Amino acid sequence: MASFDEISEAINDLARHCRLPIMSEDQRAGWLRDWCTDLKAYPAEAVRHGCQQWRRTATKEGFPKFSELRPLIEAVVTRSQVGEKIEAWRRLSESDYRALSLAEKARYQLILAADLRKEAGPQWGGGRPKLAEEMPPVWHSLRAEAAVAEAEAKRLGEVLRRYKGQDQEMAA
């Protein structure tokens, strides 16, 4: 991860090319400290790259906001490099599904339903969306699976609400 010196060097290099607001010396030190705090989780090379990209491609003259610079930095860094592990959603095996909590199962079913609907997708023909009766059989089966997953999520949500109600009664 980038050190204070590496980040401040990249930010100061960028500041030479971008108009900064007028600040006292103390304000500038605080401003630079804030940037270093915000960027310390990223590798130094990614910070340098993001600053260079802003300088080369910015459409405005002022110094970027963190929310504008961050995507340029993250474009060259993987989540595992900043301490986060992001795993793509996938369909679970039966044993993995059984290991989930009720809340996790309900969430899984909602995501599954959305995934199935996305997979079915809209169908077009002749420049317009097809009517349901014009859709291929696979569309109907994916939509039916999505409806089953949504119904299961609803059922699990009701079970959770019932248990929460019992817990509140017991606590009272």
Summary of the structure (lengths in Angstrom):
residues: 172
radius of gyration: 25.4
end to end distance: 49.6
largest distance: 70.7
contacts: 407
relative contact order: 0.09
helix: 67%
strand: 3%
